[in-house]
């Protein structure tokens, strides 16, 4: 049975949207890490703009890990279903989501 080629923009856009928060968390942490010298101050500054339930470092890391893993899963689904430039975009989403997932998983150790 031949594969159905679904030409849709939903999967690439969803994958990119899911990568926004983990990428923001990484960029924000790098900026705060370079600006402050004390670890407790860094953690407090990082959590200051987050909602109350994500102010705990473990909760924010798990949330970012879940978003990155979901983006990787959406990218993998897009690799199977799409063709052309959308497929390449899903491949990039899979790679970015996978790398961010590994980064967040490593930070939990």
C-alpha positions as CSV (number, residue, x, y, z in Angstrom):
1,X,0.0,0.0,0.0
2,X,1.6,3.4,-1.0
3,X,2.2,6.1,1.5
4,X,-0.2,9.0,1.6
5,X,1.6,12.2,1.1
6,X,0.0,14.8,3.3
7,X,1.1,18.2,2.2
8,X,0.4,20.2,5.4
9,X,2.2,23.0,7.2
10,X,0.8,21.9,10.6
11,X,3.7,19.5,11.6
12,X,6.6,21.9,10.8
13,X,4.9,24.8,12.4
14,X,4.0,22.8,15.5
15,X,7.5,21.5,15.8
16,X,9.0,25.0,15.6
17,X,6.5,26.4,18.2
18,X,7.4,23.6,20.6
19,X,11.1,24.5,20.3
20,X,10.6,28.2,21.2
21,X,10.3,27.7,25.0
22,X,13.3,25.3,25.4
23,X,15.4,27.6,23.2
24,X,14.3,30.6,25.2
25,X,15.2,28.8,28.5
26,X,18.7,28.0,27.3
27,X,19.3,31.5,26.0
28,X,18.0,33.1,29.2
29,X,20.1,30.8,31.4
30,X,23.3,31.7,29.4
31,X,22.6,35.4,29.7
32,X,21.9,35.2,33.4
33,X,24.9,32.9,34.0
34,X,27.2,35.4,32.5
35,X,25.6,38.4,34.3
36,X,25.6,37.1,37.9
37,X,28.2,35.3,39.9
38,X,26.3,33.6,42.7
39,X,24.4,30.4,41.8
40,X,21.5,31.2,44.1
41,X,21.1,34.6,42.5
42,X,21.2,33.0,39.1
43,X,18.4,30.5,39.9
44,X,16.3,33.3,41.5
45,X,16.7,35.6,38.5
46,X,15.9,32.8,36.1
47,X,12.7,31.8,37.9
48,X,11.6,35.4,38.4
49,X,9.7,35.7,35.1
50,X,8.3,32.2,35.0
51,X,4.8,31.3,36.3
52,X,4.7,30.1,39.9
53,X,4.5,26.4,39.1
54,X,7.7,26.6,36.9
55,X,9.9,28.6,39.3
56,X,11.3,25.4,40.8
57,X,14.4,24.5,38.8
58,X,13.3,20.8,38.5
59,X,9.9,21.7,37.2
60,X,11.1,24.2,34.6
61,X,13.7,21.7,33.4
62,X,11.2,18.9,33.1
63,X,8.8,21.2,31.3
64,X,11.5,22.3,28.8
65,X,12.5,18.7,28.4
66,X,8.9,17.7,27.6
67,X,8.6,20.5,25.0
68,X,11.8,19.6,23.3
69,X,11.0,15.9,23.3
70,X,7.5,16.7,21.8
71,X,9.2,18.8,19.1
72,X,11.5,15.9,18.3
73,X,8.5,13.5,18.1
74,X,6.6,16.0,15.8
75,X,9.7,16.3,13.6
76,X,10.0,12.5,13.4
77,X,6.3,12.3,12.4
78,X,6.9,14.9,9.7
79,X,9.9,13.0,8.3
80,X,7.6,10.1,7.7
81,X,4.6,12.0,6.3
82,X,6.0,14.9,4.4
83,X,8.1,15.6,1.3
84,X,10.3,18.4,0.0
85,X,11.2,21.4,2.0
86,X,8.6,20.6,4.8
87,X,10.4,17.3,5.3
88,X,13.8,19.1,5.7
89,X,12.2,21.5,8.1
90,X,10.9,18.5,10.1
91,X,14.4,17.0,10.0
92,X,15.8,20.2,11.5
93,X,13.1,20.1,14.1
94,X,13.9,16.5,15.0
95,X,17.6,17.4,15.3
96,X,17.0,20.6,17.3
97,X,14.5,18.9,19.6
98,X,16.8,15.9,20.1
99,X,19.8,18.1,21.0
100,X,17.8,20.2,23.4
101,X,16.3,17.1,25.0
102,X,19.7,15.7,25.5
103,X,20.9,19.0,27.0
104,X,18.0,19.2,29.5
105,X,18.3,15.5,30.4
106,X,22.0,16.0,31.0
107,X,21.3,19.0,33.3
108,X,19.0,16.8,35.4
109,X,21.9,14.5,36.3
